[in-house]
């Protein structure tokens, strides 16, 4: 661990933190650790995260814990009794952010820079600017709207639900005056992709997803061509395209090759019944395995045994893309603002949006390219691990965070949007 160059203390607000979980909770935990690689940290999170944090610290010692001070803040019960799980989470998060500065003042917390770490959306404001210290925000961004020709596959209820969310996000992202004020006050914003809604000049690109590097044990690879796709079974993840493109790829193969080809879907979600029905309708049950969520160690084995990672998701991030690259898996995805921006031609194949049948055809052709060209696949496997190391390795974030904190304390500006895109392509 590198020695501290300056005694900088960062106040990091991390609404969702749980070292035993992935997604937003896991990101919150890992960002705290990376900040603590070079700075002192006062980390503020919700009270319901305390038990998991303390248990993990007890079972997994780390020298960085000495630099971290956790504070736990929640609104009184009469202001949150209506929140049940995910129901009301956005409103509660808004109120949590609104009253957080009062908690910080009451606790008389001392710090040099404040960093609003998560949730990772660019359509709700932070209020840390009222504390009068340099403010770093993000990574923030949003999921783009799912194309109608994909969303309508899931029925009118899902279409209506997603379109209402799109309207809410767009309205808040463009017309909330408190959000505009926060953007103006922020000294630096990390954007999780180039499509993030932020109109200032002090920004840089930092994907919200990362993962630890993995050691691939080649003896655990199985024979055949194993295609893997991991995620929640929701319209956002594009599993309908996964299944349809795999079916087209499979049926184009000679009969003698089909028995050595398989698709594994790992996840759970509201669309599981629909996806199982699609598998049955297309007549590919013998070559497709649907697996419920598994523990971390078992999931790593599925990554190790896979040949290709198929992920035609519409989201603006994607933790599983980072994990797949860490295992040296070539990626086949849509050319979206998420996975499509995070991979390049050296480590994967991206498909442009278009008509539904066109996308299915191009995705299946990408699978066929990797299946029939083992030399290309092997080259992509090497480049995938290199891409992970350059863009998604957690330790790289520690150095970038350190540089930005020093920059905002010195009053320097960040990158322009064209520079962000250029950096993403050449990283």
N, C-alpha and C positions, 0 to 999 in steps of 0.2 A: 504493500500500500504506500502511495506517495505521501510525503510529509506535507502538512499544511503550509502554504506560502503566506497566506494572510488569515487572520482569525475572523473569517466571515461567518456570520450566522444567518441561515435562511429559515424563514418561517414558511413552511409548506402546508397548505390546506389540502387534505386528501379525504374527501367525503367517503369514498369507498376504499377500504384497505382490508385485505385478508390474505395472508401469505399462503394459505392452504387452497386458495381458489385461483382461477385464471381470469381472463377478461379484465374488466375495470378494476376489480378488487386486487388481482395480482399485479396489474400495472401500478396501482397506488403504492403497494408495498415495495416493489422494485425501484420505483422512482425515489422513494425515501432512502433506500440503501445507496443508490448511485449518487444522490446529493451528499450523503454522509461520507462518500469516498474522499472528498476534498474539503467539505465544510461542516460546521456544526449545524444541527437541524432541530428546529422546534416543529414537530409534526402534529397537526390538529386533525382529528377524525371523529367519527361518531362513537358514542359509548358502546354500542353493540359490537364494535370491532375489538374491544379491549381483550376479551377472553382469548380469542384466536391469536392476537399479537403476542400476548404474554406467554401463551403456551408454546408458540413457535420459537420465541426468543430463548425459552428455557431449554428446548430440545435441539436447537440449531445455533450454537454459539457463533458469534461474529464480532470481530474487533470493532466494527463500525457502530455497534450498539452504544458504545461509550460516547459517541458524538450525537446520539439521538435522544431527544426528550419528547415523549408523547403526552399530548393533552387531549382530553376527551370532552366533546361538546355536543349537546342535544338541546333542542327546544323543550320547554316544559310539556308535560303530558297533555294539558288542555289545548296546546297548539299542534299536537300531532296524533291525537287519538284516532283520527279518521284515516291515517295512513296504515294500510294493510299490505305488506309485501311490496310488490311493484305498483299497486294501486295508489295513486297520489304521490309517487316518488318525485316526479318533476316539480310539482308545486312545493313539496317539502324541501327539496334541494334549493329552490329559489329562496325560500324563507330562511333556510339554514345559512345560506350565503349572506343574506341581508342582515341577520343578527350576529353573525360571526365577529365583526369588528368590535362590538360591545363586549363580547366574551374576552377578546384579546386585550382590550383596555382594562377590563376588570382584573385580569390575571397579571397585568403589568409585565407582559412578555417583552423581552429585549431581543432585537434582531436587526440585521442590516438590509436584507432584501426579502420581499415576500413573493411567493410563487403559488398561484392557484393551479393545482396539478390536475384534478379531475372533478367532475365528469368531463369527458372529452367532447363536449359539444360547443359549437360556436354561435348558438342561438339563445343562450342564457347568460346573464352578466356576472361578473365578479365585482365585489364591493371592497376589495382589499386596498384600492387606491386611496380610500379615505384615511388610511393609516399614515400617509405622508412619506412612505419609503418607496424605493424603486420597485416596480411591479413587473414580474414575469408571469406570463399566462400560457397555459397549455401543456401538451399539445391539444389543440382544438380543431374541430372540423365537423362534418356531417355526412350522413349517408345520402347519396343522390337518389332521386326518385326512381323507383323500379319501372322500367318500360311497360306500357300497357300490354303489349303482346306477350309479356312474361307473367305479369301480375294476374291477368284475367284467367289464367289456367287454374287458379286457386278459388275461383268463385267470386260472386259479387260482394259477399260480406268482407272478405279479405281485401278486395279492391277498395271498398269504401273506407275500411279502417286505415289502410296505408295512405290513401289520398287525403283523409282528414288530418293525419299526422303531418303529411307534407305541407298542407296549408298552414297548420299551427307553427311548424318550424320556420317556414318562409316568412310568415307574418311577424313572429317574434324576432327573427334574424334581421329583418329590414326596418321594423317600425318601433321596437322597444327603445325609448329614449335612454333608459338606464344602461342598455347594452351599448348604444353609441357612445355614451359617456365613458364606459369602461374601456372601450377600444381606444378612445382618445387619450385616456389616462395611462394606459399600459405602456411600459418602457420597452418591452420586447414580448412578442407573441410567437410561440412555436405552433406552426400549422402542420397538422397530421398528413395533409396532402395539398396539392396545388389549387384545389377547388374550395378551400376553406373561405368562409365569409369574413374577411378582415380587410379593411381598406386603408390601414396605416402603412408606414414604410419600415417600421422596426420589427422585422419578422424573419424567421428562418424555418426551414423544413426540418421536422423531426417526427418520424412515424410514431404513433402512439403504441405500436406493438414492438416487442422484442422478445428474445428468448436466449437461453444459455446455449453455447456451442455443444454439439453432440459428437461422441466418438462412435462412428459407424462400424459395427462388427460384421464384416462381410460374411462370416460363416453362418450368420443368422438369416441371410437372404434365402428365400425359397425360390424354387424353379418356377418358371412361368412369368406372365406379365400381369402384375398386380396393380390395379388402379385404386387409389385411396382418395376419399373425400370425407372431411371432418367438419362438424359444425352443428348449430341448432337447426332443426328441421322447420324452417320458416321460409316464406317467399323471398326474403332478403338474400338468403344464401344461394339461391339458384339451383337447388337440387333437382328441380324438374329438368333443367338443361343437362345436368350431370347424367341423369338416367336416360334421357332421350338420345344424347350424343353417344353414350356408351352402347346403347342398343343398336344405333346405326353403325358404329364401329364394329361391333361383334358380328352383326349379320353380313357385313361385307367381307369377313374373313373366310378362308377355306374351312370346311368342316373339321379338318384335322387340327387346325390351330385353335379352335374355339374352346376346347376343354382346358387349355393352358392359360386362358384369359379370365380374369375375374375383377369384379368391382366390389369394394367394401365401403359401406356408408356407416359412419360412426356418429351418433348423436341422438338427440331426443327433441321433441317439439310438437307444436300443434298441427303441423302438416304431415306427421308421420303416416297416418292412415291414407291420405291422398297419395303419398309417394309409394307406399306399398301397393296401392291399387294400380299405379302407373307401371310398376315393375311387372305386375301380373298381366296387365293389358298388353304390354309389349312382348310378353312371353320370354322373359329373360331371367326367371326365378332361379334357374340352376346356376347362373353365373354371377348372381348378386347376393351379397350378404349384408343384412341390416343389423347393426350392433348397437346396443344401448351404450350410454356413457360408461367408460371404464376408468380405472384409476390411472394416475400419471405413468407409473411404471409399465403397465400393460399397453397404454397408448403408445409409448415409445417403441414397444416391440412391433406394433402395427406399422409405424413409420419406417422402422428398420427393414421390414420385410416387403415394403412397397417398391414399385418400379417408377410410378408417376403419381403426381398429386394433381387431381382434377378439381378445380375450384372456380366455376363460373359464377362467382358471387357478385352482387350489385353493391356491396357495402363499401364504405370509404376507408376501411382498415382491414383487419383480418389477422388475428393472432396465429391462426393455423398456417398461414403462408410463411410466416417467420419460422415456425417450427419445422415445416416441411423443408425449407431451404437449409436449416441447420443439419438435417439428416441427408443432405445432398440429393433431394428429390427434384427432378425437373418439374416445372409448374405449367399447367395448361389452364388459362383463365381468360376472362373477358378483358378487353382493353378499358378497364374502369379506372376511376380515380383512386381506388384502393390497390388491389393486387396488380392491376395493369400498370400502375406507376412504379411499383416496387420491384418488378422483375424486368429483365431486359432480354434481348435475343440470345444472350450467352447462356442463360439459365432457364429459359422457358419460352412458351409460345402463347401469344395473346391474340384474341379474336375480336374484331371490330363489331360493334353493335349493328344490328340490321333486322331484317325479317326473321321471324322465329325459326323457320325451316332453314334459312341461310346460316344462322348461328349454329344450329345443331349440326349441319353439314360440315361447317368449318372446324368445329370442335372435334367431331369424329375424325376428320382428316388429320388434325394435329395429333390425335392419339395414334393413328395409323403411321404417321411419320416417325414417331418415337419407337413404335413397335417394330417397324421394318428397317430401322437404321440404328443398330446398337452402338455404332461408333459415335454418332451424334448424341445419343442418350448418355453415353459415358462422358463425353466432353461437357455436357450440361450438368451432370452430377458434380463434377469438379468445380465448375463455375458457380453452381448453386451454393456450395459451402463458402466460396469466396465472397459471393454477394451477401450472404448472411453476416459474415465477419465484418464487411465494410459498412453495412447499413443497419443491421438488427442485433448486433452483439451488445448486451447491456453495458459492458465496460466502456464502449465507445460513447455512450450517452453521458457517462460521468465526466469525461473530459469536455464535452460540448457544453454541459450545464455549467461547469466551472468557468469556461470562457465567457459565457453569456452573463453570468453573475458579475464577473469582473468588469465586463463591458458596460452594463447598466450603471454600475457604481461609478464608472468613469464618464458616463454620459454619452457613449458612442451609439450610433445607430446600427441597424441590422441590414439584411439583404433585401433587395427589391424582388418583386414577384418573378420577373424574368430570370434573375439570378437564382432564385429558388428552383425553378424548373431546370435550369442548366445544371445546377449542383446535383439534382436528383438523377439526371440522365448520366452524368459523368462519375457519380459516386462509385 
